[in-house]
Amino acid sequence: MCRYVEQLVASAEAAVDEVVRRGVAHPSKTAVGGHSYGAFMTANLLAHAPHLFSCGIARFGAYNRTLTPFGFQNEDRTLWEATNVYVEMSPFMSADKIKKPILLIHGEEDNNPGTLTMQSDRFFNALKGHGALCRLVIYSSSREPWVLSTGKHYARSLGN
C-alpha cells in the first residue's frame, strides 16, 4: 500500500473512531462520500478500508490517475516519472477490492480535464465487471447536480 493510501486510511480510522466514540455514528452504519478529490478519496477508502464504511457516494471524481498523466493535485511528476504512484493511488486499479455499495454521480457536460465523465463511466464498468453493487447517475441537463432548479433529481438518485 502506498504512503498516500496508508495516510488516508489512518486519517479515516481516526475520524470514524471519534464520531463513534462521541455517539454520533454507528460503527456498522457509517457512509463515506465526497466530490471531486473527495470522490477519489471515497473510492480509495472503500477499496482499502472496507471495515470502516457501509457504503459510499462519489460525485464527479477521477478514479484512474493514468488518465491525468501530466500531474494532479500536488503530484507534479508525470505518469512516466512516477508510474507506481499513479497506479497505486488509482482506485480504478483496486476496483476488484470494492465490495461495499457505491453510488457514482457525474455530469455529462463536465469539461474539467481531471474529472471527465469517462472517469466515472470506466470506473463503474470496472466495478460492475467485478460484481460490485454500484450505480452510476449521469446528469445530462447540468454539469453539476446542485445547479438544477430543484433537488428532486438528486434526491431520487440518493433514494429519497
N, C-alpha and C positions, 0 to 999 in steps of 0.2 A: 504494500500500500504506500502510495507516495505521501510526502510530508503534508501537502495540502489536504488530502483526504483524512489523514490522521488528525490534523488540527481541527478540521471541520467536524469530525465525529466527536472529538473530545469536547469541543465547544457545545455541540448539541446535547451531549450527555449531561454536561453541567447545567444547561438551561432546563432540560426536561426534569432532571433530578430536583432542581429548585422549585419548579412550579408544582411538581407532585408533592414535595415536602410542605409547601405552603397550602396544599389542599385545593389548588386552583385547577388542576388537571388530574385525570385518572391515568395511571401508567399504561393501561392497555387500550385507551381510547384517545390517544393524542395524535393529532394530524400535523403534517408539515406542509407549508405552502410558500410560494414566492413568485415574484415577477422578474423577468429578465435574468439578471445574475442570481436572484433568489430562486428562480425556476431551475437553473443549473445546480444550485446547492440542494434543492429539494430532491431532484433526481439522484444526485450523488448520495444523499443521506438514505434514501430508500434502498439504494444498491449496497451501501457499505455499513449501514446501521439499522437493519430491519427490526432489531429488537426495540427500537425507540418509538416507532411510529406505526399507526394502524393503517394510514393511507396518506396520499399526498395530492396537492393541486399545484400544477406548474403552468404558469402563463408566460407566453412569449419568450421562451428560453432558447439557449444554444446548448445543445447536448453533445455535439460532435465537434470538438475543438480543431480537428484536422480540416474542417471546412472554413476555419478562420486562420489560415496558415501564416499570416504575417503579424501575428500577435493578438492579444486580447487582455482586457483589464490591465493588470500590472506586469504581464508577461511580454517583454519586448523582444525576446528571441523568436526566430521564425520556427516553423514546423521542422525544417531541415536542421536547425541548430539544436533543437530540444525535442526531438521526436518522442522520447519516453514521457516527457511532461505532458505533451498534447494528448497522447494516448491514455495515460494513467488518469488524467483529470477528466476525461470524457465519459459521462455516464452512458453514452451510446455504446461504448466498449464493454460496459458492465450490464447491458440490458438483460442478460441471462440470469442475473442475480436479483432482479427486482420481482418480488413475489407479492408485495402489498398493492392494493388498488391505487391507481394513479389516474387523475384527470388532467389531460393536456388541453390548454386553451391557447389559440393563436388567431391573429387577424390575417385574412387573405392578402390585405394590402400592406402588410408590414414590409417596409423597404429598408429597415436597419440592416446593414450588411453583416452584422454579427448575429442577428436573430431572424434570419429569413424564415418564412413559413415552412420551407422544406426541412428545416431542422426538426420541427415538431412532427411533420409527416414521416420522415425517415425514422425518428425515434419511436413513434407509435408503431410502425411496421416491424421494427426490431423487437419491441415488447410483445406484440401480438405473435410474432414468429416463435417466441419463447414461452408462449402460453400465459402471459401476464394478463391480469384483469385490468384493462385500461380503456379509456375513451378519449377521443380527440374531437374537440369542438373548434371548428374554424368559422370565424365571423366574416361574412362577405360584405357587410354594409359599412364596416368601420375598421380602421386599423387597430383600435383598442376598444374593448367591450364597454368600458365605463363612459365612452363618448356617446353611446346610444342614447336616444331620447328618453328611454325608460330602462330600468334594470331588469325587466321581465325576462329577456333572453338570457342574461347572465344568471339570474336566479334559477331559471329552468335547468341550465347546464349543471348547476350545483345540486339539483334535486329538490328545490323548494317549490 
